[in-house]
């Protein structure tokens, strides 16, 4: 059900028309966040299924979250990885901002933890490897996610993990640091709190790997390694995180080794690359290419009998929501009719700003553009190669080439004459200014074009 490959075909690939809300059929609501909701949609022309995240423009503006949404869309449009929830379309209307992404039908890890799913060491190890691959990719793109937690990790139908929700992610300048206190407290790294307490200047990519360690511990045990809540004072949090977490005795040494290297309080000593992750005892024998290609077999597979989400969300959308999505088309048609009758009414300055800044994105068109660029580059390389292999003669070469050809002919005739009884005269070269270098019974060695001296008489 999910879209996790660029090869997926869609009519949008061929059409120049911008995608909008009318191109999708709303199926059901599956998620709810701080600033928006998520529903399953089907694209009418292709039948492909997606997850559509939508946020109310008025709520977004009222809570001062507009900048975060704009930045998230721009960031997602620049990213693509097998273990990310990739963006395919973005657009807006008078009420909402929309992001259409991969559909992951396996639910988020928080849902499975709440349903007391027991994740084995092998299962957690594979999830850590897949998410570590995504974090390694993000680091190469200079992106810090800053909110790695079970709620933001979705599973596909086979059980592969995908990272979502880039609302507070940021792209660092080269060799730069982040300094704001962003994230969810129980999953935030010690250096984030130290930065907030002004003990250090900033933090970088290792904060995401700490959060990954907290998630891995929680998946295996059902509880987090440190008792930290949203209300815990910063100074107390720092002290708690500097204590050694308790590792149950029945956990293998290899698994404890992995967690201890992810939950290292010193960022420089913490695992923070896929290469370092692969060197751990638990994951040393893992074939990373097979993991990246999703050719592994996750030990835990989500149920396919039902959607892995809270069923009350759909009921809430149908009954409680004041502006339900399934009635949007009729509602907007009425609003647009009123605006046409009051044609002198102009868009507010805020609406104009939204229209200009919110990125309208179509990944299929982007893939088409990149394919054309690659083809043009290939053509240019072929042309450059052909030019490099071709011989362009100089004017002097072109002037001498007839003479050279005749010289070779004369040499050939002389050779043939060698088999006869009599001498053969060399073939004269017309147009020669002099006769220097001509031998009585041999070919021309060189040609002297020096003008003859004029007679003094």
C-alpha positions in Angstrom: 0.0 0.0 0.0 2.8 2.4 0.7 4.7 4.4 -1.9 8.4 3.7 -1.2 9.9 3.7 -4.7 10.5 6.3 -7.3 9.5 3.9 -10.0 5.8 4.0 -9.0 3.9 5.3 -12.0 1.2 8.0 -11.8 -0.7 10.1 -14.3 0.9 13.2 -12.7 4.2 12.1 -14.3 2.8 12.9 -17.7 0.5 15.8 -16.9 1.5 19.4 -16.5 -1.6 20.2 -14.4 -1.0 21.1 -10.8 -2.3 18.5 -8.3 -5.1 19.8 -5.9 -7.6 18.4 -3.4 -10.1 17.5 -6.2 -7.7 14.9 -7.5 -8.1 12.7 -4.4 -10.8 10.5 -3.0 -10.9 10.7 0.8 -11.1 7.2 2.3 -10.7 7.5 6.1 -9.0 9.3 8.9 -6.0 7.5 10.5 -4.0 10.0 12.5 -4.0 13.2 14.5 -1.2 15.5 15.6 -0.6 18.8 17.2 -1.3 20.9 14.2 -3.2 18.6 11.8 -4.7 15.3 10.8 -3.8 12.4 8.5 -6.1 10.5 6.2 -5.9 7.8 3.6 -6.6 9.1 0.1 -6.7 7.5 -3.3 -5.6 9.5 -6.4 -8.5 9.3 -8.8 -6.6 9.0 -12.1 -4.1 6.4 -11.0 -5.8 4.6 -8.1 -2.6 4.9 -6.0 -3.0 5.2 -2.3 -1.3 7.9 -0.2 -1.4 9.4 3.3 -2.6 13.0 3.2 -1.6 15.2 6.1 -3.5 18.5 6.3 -3.3 21.4 8.7 -5.7 24.3 9.1 -4.3 27.5 7.9 -6.1 29.6 10.6 -5.0 27.2 13.4 -1.5 27.1 12.0 -1.3 30.9 11.9 -2.9 31.3 15.3 -0.4 29.1 17.0 2.6 30.6 15.2 3.4 27.3 13.5 3.3 28.6 9.9 7.0 28.9 9.6 7.5 25.3 10.7 5.1 23.9 8.2 6.6 25.9 5.3 10.1 24.8 6.3 9.0 21.1 6.7 7.5 21.0 3.1 10.6 22.6 1.7 12.9 20.2 3.5 10.8 17.1 2.6 10.9 18.1 -1.1 14.7 17.8 -1.0 14.8 14.4 0.6 14.2 10.8 -0.6 15.2 7.6 1.2 13.7 4.1 1.5 13.3 4.5 5.3 11.8 8.0 5.3 8.1 8.8 4.8 8.7 10.7 1.5 6.6 13.6 0.2 4.9 13.3 -3.2 2.7 16.3 -3.5 2.0 19.6 -1.6 -0.7 22.2 -2.3 -3.1 24.4 -0.4 -6.7 25.8 -0.6 -8.6 28.5 1.3 -8.8 26.3 4.4 -5.8 23.9 4.7 -2.2 23.2 3.8 -1.7 19.7 2.4 1.2 17.2 2.3 0.6 14.0 0.4 3.1 11.3 1.5 3.9 7.6 1.4 1.1 5.5 3.0 2.5 3.2 5.7 -0.3 0.8 6.7 1.6 -0.8 9.6 0.9 1.9 12.1 3.4 3.8 14.3 5.5 2.2 17.0 3.6 4.0 19.8 0.4 2.2 18.7 2.2 -1.2 18.9 3.8 -0.4 22.3 0.3 0.5 23.7 -0.9 -2.8 22.5 1.9 -4.6 24.4 3.7 -5.9 21.4 7.0 -7.6 22.5 9.8 -6.8 20.2 12.7 -9.3 20.1 16.3 -8.3 20.0 16.5 -9.3 16.4 13.4 -7.2 15.6 14.8 -4.1 17.4 18.2 -4.6 15.9 16.8 -4.5 12.3 14.7 -1.4 13.2 17.8 0.3 14.6 19.7 -0.6 11.4 17.0 0.7 9.1 16.5 3.9 11.1 20.3 4.3 11.4 20.5 4.2 7.6 17.9 7.0 7.4 19.8 9.1 10.0 23.1 8.5 8.2 21.4 9.8 5.0 20.0 12.8 6.8 23.4 13.7 8.2 24.8 13.7 4.7 22.1 16.2 3.8 23.1 18.2 7.0 19.6 17.6 8.5 18.9 17.0 12.2 15.5 15.5 12.9 15.4 16.4 16.6 12.2 14.4 17.4 13.0 10.7 17.1 10.3 8.8 19.1 7.9 5.9 18.6 5.1 8.2 17.5 7.2 9.4 14.5 8.3 5.9 13.3 5.9 4.2 11.0 5.9 0.6 9.8 4.9 -0.6 6.4 2.9 -3.8 5.9 6.0 -5.9 6.0 7.3 -4.3 9.2 10.1 -2.0 7.8 10.6 1.3 9.7 10.1 4.8 8.3 10.9 8.1 9.9 8.2 10.9 9.6 7.3 14.3 11.0 10.0 16.8 10.1 8.2 19.7 11.7 11.1 20.7 14.0 13.9 19.3 11.9 16.6 21.8 10.8 19.3 21.9 8.1 22.6 22.9 9.7 25.2 25.1 7.8 28.5 23.3 7.2 30.3 22.7 10.5 27.3 24.5 12.2 25.5 23.7 15.4 21.8 23.8 16.5 21.1 25.6 19.8 17.3 25.7 20.4 15.7 23.4 22.9 13.6 21.3 20.5 12.2 17.8 20.8 10.3 15.7 23.2 11.9 15.7 26.7 12.1 11.9 27.4 13.9 11.4 24.1 16.2 14.4 24.1 20.0 14.0 24.4 21.9 15.4 27.3 23.7 18.0 25.2 20.3 19.6 24.3 19.7 20.2 28.0 23.2 21.4 28.5 22.8 23.9 25.7 19.5 25.1 27.2 21.4 25.6 30.5 24.1 27.5 28.6 26.8 25.0 29.5 27.7 24.4 25.8 27.4 26.4 22.6 25.2 23.9 20.7 24.6 20.4 19.5 24.7 18.4 16.3 23.7 15.1 14.6 24.5 12.7 17.5 21.3 13.9 19.3 19.2 11.8 16.9 21.3 8.7 17.7 20.7 9.2 21.4 17.0 9.3 20.7 17.2 6.2 18.6 18.9 4.5 21.6 16.0 5.5 23.9 13.5 4.2 21.4 15.4 0.9 21.0 15.4 0.4 24.8 11.7 1.2 25.1 10.8 -1.2 22.3 12.7 -4.1 24.0 11.5 -3.4 27.6 8.2 -1.5 27.2 9.6 1.4 29.4 12.1 4.1 28.7 15.7 3.9 30.2 15.4 7.2 32.1 12.5 8.6 34.2 12.0 11.9 32.5 8.7 13.8 32.0 7.7 17.0 30.3 7.5 18.7 33.7 11.0 17.5 34.9 13.3 20.6 35.6 16.2 20.9 33.2 18.9 20.5 35.9 17.3 17.4 37.2 17.0 15.9 33.7 20.7 16.4 33.1 21.5 14.5 36.3 19.1 11.7 35.4 20.6 11.2 32.0 24.1 11.0 33.5 23.2 7.9 35.4 23.7 4.4 34.0 20.5 2.8 32.7 19.4 -0.6 34.0 19.9 -3.4 31.6 17.9 -6.6 32.4 20.0 -9.7 32.9 18.3 -11.7 30.2 19.3 -9.2 27.6 22.3 -10.5 25.5 25.7 -8.8 25.8 25.5 -7.9 22.1 22.3 -6.0 22.5 23.5 -4.2 25.7 26.7 -3.3 23.8 24.6 -1.7 21.1 22.4 0.3 23.5 25.3 1.4 25.7 27.0 2.9 22.6 23.9 4.7 21.5 23.2 6.0 25.0 26.7 7.4 25.6 26.4 10.8 27.3 29.4 12.0 25.4 28.4 13.0 21.8 31.9 12.3 20.4 32.0 8.8 21.8 28.4 8.0 20.8 27.5 6.0 17.6 26.5 8.6 15.1 27.1 7.0 11.6 25.9 3.8 9.9 29.5 2.6 9.6 29.9 2.8 13.4 26.6 1.1 13.9 27.6 -1.7 11.6 30.8 -2.3 13.7 28.8 -3.2 16.8 28.7 -6.9 17.8 25.0 -7.2 17.2 24.9 -5.8 13.7 28.4 -6.7 12.4 27.2 -9.5 10.2 24.2 -7.6 8.8 24.2 -7.1 5.0 23.6 -3.4 4.7 22.8 -3.6 1.0 20.0 -6.1 1.7 18.7 -3.9 4.5 18.6 -0.8 2.2 16.9 -2.8 -0.5 14.3 -4.1 2.0 15.2 -7.7 1.1 15.4 -8.5 4.8 12.5 -10.3 6.6 11.4 -8.3 9.7 10.6 -10.6 12.7 7.6 -8.4 13.6 4.9 -7.9 11.0 1.9 -5.7 11.7 -1.6 -7.1 11.3 -3.1 -6.9 7.9 -6.6 -7.7 9.1 -7.2 -4.1 10.2 -5.7 -0.7 10.1 -3.1 -0.2 12.8 -4.5 3.0 14.2 -7.1 4.3 16.6 -10.6 3.6 15.1 -12.1 6.5 17.0 -10.3 9.0 14.8 -12.6 8.3 11.9 -15.7 8.7 14.1 -14.3 12.0 15.5 -13.8 13.3 11.9 -17.4 12.4 11.0 -19.2 13.7 14.1 -17.1 16.2 16.1 -15.1 18.0 13.4 -16.7 21.4 12.5 -15.1 21.4 9.1 -15.0 17.7 8.0 -12.8 16.9 5.1 -15.4 15.0 3.2 -17.6 18.1 3.0 -14.8 20.4 1.9 -15.8 20.5 -1.8 -19.3 21.6 -1.2 -18.2 24.1 1.5 -15.5 25.7 -0.7 -17.8 25.9 -3.7 -20.2 28.0 -1.6 -17.4 30.2 -0.3 -16.0 30.8 -3.8 -19.5 31.7 -5.0 -19.8 34.4 -2.3 -16.3 35.7 -3.2 -17.3 36.0 -6.9 -20.4 38.0 -5.9 -18.1 40.3 -3.9 -15.4 40.6 -6.5 -14.0 43.8 -5.0 -13.0 41.8 -1.9 -9.2 41.3 -2.0 -7.2 38.5 -0.5 -5.8 39.4 2.9 -2.1 40.2 3.1 -1.7 36.9 5.0 -3.3 34.9 2.3 -1.0 36.5 -0.3 2.0 35.6 1.8 0.8 32.0 2.1 0.3 31.7 -1.6 3.8 32.9 -2.3 5.7 31.0 0.4 4.0 27.6 0.5 5.8 25.2 -1.9 3.6 23.6 -4.5 5.4 20.3 -5.1 4.9 17.3 -7.4 7.6 14.6 -7.0 6.6 12.9 -10.3 7.4 16.1 -12.2 10.6 16.4 -10.2 11.6 12.9 -11.2 10.7 13.7 -14.9 12.9 16.8 -14.7 15.8 14.9 -13.2 15.5 12.1 -15.8 15.7 14.8 -18.6 18.7 16.4 -17.0 20.4 13.0 -16.8 19.6 12.3 -20.4 21.0 15.6 -21.5 24.1 15.0 -19.5 24.5 11.6 -21.2 24.1 13.2 -24.6 26.7 15.9 -23.8 29.2 13.2 -22.6 28.6 11.3 -25.8 29.2 14.4 -27.9 32.4 15.3 -25.9 33.7 11.7 -26.4 33.0 11.9 -30.1 34.8 15.2 -30.4 37.7 13.9 -28.5 38.0 10.8 -30.7 37.7 12.7 -34.0 40.8 14.1 -35.8 40.6 17.7 -37.1 43.4 18.3 -39.6 45.2 21.7 -39.6 45.5 23.8 -42.8 49.1 22.7 -43.3 48.1 19.0 -43.0 45.4 19.6 -45.6 47.9 21.3 -47.9 50.4 18.4 -47.7 48.0 15.5 -47.7 47.7 15.3 -51.6 51.5 15.4 -51.9 51.9 12.8 -49.3 49.3 10.5 -51.0 51.2 10.9 -54.4 54.5 10.2 -52.7 53.1 7.0 -51.3 51.8 6.1 -54.8 55.3 6.8 -56.2 56.9 4.6 -53.6 54.5 1.9 -54.5 55.3 2.1 -58.2 59.0 2.1 -57.4 58.6 -1.1 -55.4 56.8 -2.8 -58.2 59.4 -1.7 -60.6 62.1 -3.4 -58.6 60.8 -6.7 -60.0 61.5 -5.7 -63.6 64.8 -5.6 -65.6 64.8 -1.9 -66.4 64.9 1.2 -64.3 61.7 3.1 -63.6 61.6 6.8 -63.5 60.1 8.4 -60.4 56.7 10.0 -60.9 57.2 13.8 -61.1 55.3 15.9 -58.6 53.5 18.8 -60.3 53.6 22.2 -58.7 57.0 21.6 -57.0 59.1 24.8 -57.0 62.4 22.9 -56.8 64.0 19.6 -57.3 66.1 19.3 -54.2 65.8 16.0 -52.5 64.9 14.1 -55.7 67.0 11.1 -56.4 67.3 9.5 -59.9 65.9 6.1 -58.9 64.1 6.8 -55.6 61.1 8.5 -54.0 61.0 12.1 -52.9 62.5 12.6 -49.4 61.4 16.2 -49.0 60.2 19.1 -51.1 62.0 22.4 -51.3 59.6 25.3 -52.0 62.3 28.0 -51.8 61.7 30.5 -54.7 64.4 30.5 -57.4 66.7 33.5 -57.5 65.8 36.0 -60.1 68.3 36.6 -62.9 70.2 39.9 -62.7 70.1 40.3 -66.4 
